[in-house]
Amino acid sequence: MLIVPNGLVLRAEQEMLLHPALQTWQKALVTYRQGWFDCTDKNPLAWYAALADISPALLLAAQCEAFPDDTRQCWVASPYCGQLLRNNVRVLPEGQFPWCTEDARDLCHVLNPLLGADGMQMFAVGAALLLACREPVEAYPPEFGAISGQLLPDRHHEGADGGLLNRLLSEIQMLLFQSPSASRHEQGWPGVNGIWLWAPTAVSNQSTLTMNSQKIAVATRNPILRSIVDATDAACIISEAERLSELLKPDAPLPKRIVLAGGGHAVCLNRSILPRFGKRSWQPKSPRDEQVLLGKLRS
């Protein structure tokens, strides 16, 4: 099975298209049978967590060796590079954003003095970042999958503490502007302009962190997901469109089942005994509920 979190691109006129990086496989993709679903936009980490039926934050917390006992809430923290436009900021797609374990550790070192004043602490879990809070923050930002490659929201988040979260994210932006990463600059990598906090999850006690979900072997080139999952004997690939060529050769046969997601939808492609030829529309047709899709993929 192959899952491409950003395999579909939604244009302003509500036209759904294949991601340009998938043009190499377009002729093969149009021969598959389509099944459409409504689907929240997810990044590779969120897709893996959805398959394992666990919160992305708890997935990381279960692998965090130094998770504080007094934690009542945890969040996933996603670093990003913002591209300044005339009136707003566009977030560089995660598939174009290089990242590594050392970057995650360095960012914790820079931000934890600021976060500690609010009873928070950030941890590196492989290349992933986890934020632990002693006091819950009542705010509900969209997942990073809805932010990656899109415009940065310029309004308060929903929830009683939406303004508090915005203030914290602004302070982090200012601190990162004052403390650029020398190692990323030396490698020619884009700078880190901010972090996006998402997937807030309550932690009632340490038993909450017991991971009862299914562990799935996954092949990926996403640096964050790759650092926390095992690829041994993987029967599943989760990859952004930009990194898929690192996993699949242009002339290699595609998996029997493919999920292309993006723009609030997902299409499940299944190889047919009698393949379809000719032009294929990528417009959603009678989409079903997201939980139906996840049930099929988990089984």
Secondary structure, DSSP 4 states (H G I P E B T S, - for coil): -EEETT-EEE-TTS-EEE-GGGGGGHHHHTTSEEEEEE-----HHHHHHHHHTS-HHHHHHTT-TT--TT--EEEEEEEE-EEE-SSSEEEPPGGG----HHHHHHHHHHHHHHHHTTTEEEEEETTEEEEEESS----BPPPGGGTTTSBPP-SPPBSTTHHHHHHHHHHHHHHHHHS--HHHHHHTPPP--EEEEEEEEE--SGGGG---SPP--EE---HHHHTTS--TT--EEE--GGGGGGTS-TTSPPPSEEEEEETTEEEEEE--SS---S----S--S-B-HHHHHHHHH-
